């Protein structure tokens, strides 16, 4: 995602800006790949910085129209970042020592298909 | 009534609409995994069955289409909503020299022009333009429309039948347990994720891995460790099981004592309970879903024989299609559906469950190629199926029923 001058997030979320360029990923495939390819220490750092802000993020997002395709670039960036917080949460909620579980069907063999009609 | 869930499953096991003497607890899978066996299955099971290939809501407007590959018959299908609103299924093949009309994907078109020589078909399948017609010897355009594939729609699910003359209607195939019992259910959700992949295993193994709950205590210990059963049902016995002439469905027990984790709590606060916590208020669901109205209901698992498994939950469902490519390779499509969000917060919330569900499925997929190697080598005299795996017993009994039919 191209960050507009002065960062990519809407006003009020400047503290999350250091994460936006790399972690505000728009597709499920990109977010899933990011989680399993990021070392667990970095995932924990991301979680620690973003999760406490999620109530504010959700309250803000709920003031916007319910149409991801029509969002302004900065709102789209925050929406993507919020979904990445969800994606990155498994090792936290499930107390894993690693970013992905061992002995599991590899993510790279899953082909993410488009969603017709949307 | 003090009946435990385990007692209930044991009781249910003997009282079904299916002749339970057909069920076997020992199945010789090595003999089922052979190329010769599969060739018979393709003709006697897959050609005779009604097979689900998509949804009418994948075709939102007149002219909408998608291409669907069915490797079992090396078929490419073009599924179209015509200008008259009717959904039709055709072989995705130009009648001139067999070029694929649409290479892949989906979209919306008034007509389909073959890139090879410009033959053009309406979205109702009629040949509209035959280029340079006078150079062809006595060709009537009426005779060269797209070749239809027999199709019928139940709720919003599109089924096809590859038999020259289907032996039964879709309504007969599905039976009274389904027809009229799921009104509106499939419209409650919208598609939120879709995956495809090829597995080096026989199609039976794929279907079997999603139709028993016995494995969940062990295989899913890292991703969904306390989502089912709980103190009242620690072995996670199924509270409801129905074996039908072809299909089966059972209900999975939720865990009323599931411990909600921090990010999960946020997802629930701004959305709904999908998984691993479940919304036990199923009062709005049609009678086919949670048919026994089990109090701590998690979801139903429905096998539409032979190759569709639907995990039917309250605010979500997941559909798996297993298409045999040959006796040891399977094309799998997985579609995740979640409730229709009314704001962005609910969309973010759903992303939590989509991510969690994906990891659970990755665990399910992880045994299949290992099993294929061992079982195809004939290492085991048989696989052993418990009452917890009654749906698998039924799957192989129905397989035998169809293979024995003339």
Interface residues (C-beta under 8 A of the other chain):
Chain A: X28 X31 X32 X35 X51 X54 X55 X57 X58 X59 X61 X62 X64 X66 X68 X79 X82 X83 X85 X86 X87 X89 X90 X92 X93 X94 X96 X101 X103 X104 X105 X107 X109 X110 X111 X112 X113 X114 X115 X116 X117 X118
Chain B: X57 X58 X59 X60 X64 X66 X105 X106 X190 X191 X192 X193 X194 X195 X196 X197 X222 X223 X225 X261 X262 X263 X264 X266 X267 X269 X270 X333 X341 X342 X343 X344 X345 X347 X348 X349 X351 X352 X354 X355 X356 X358 X359 X361 X362 X363 X365 X366
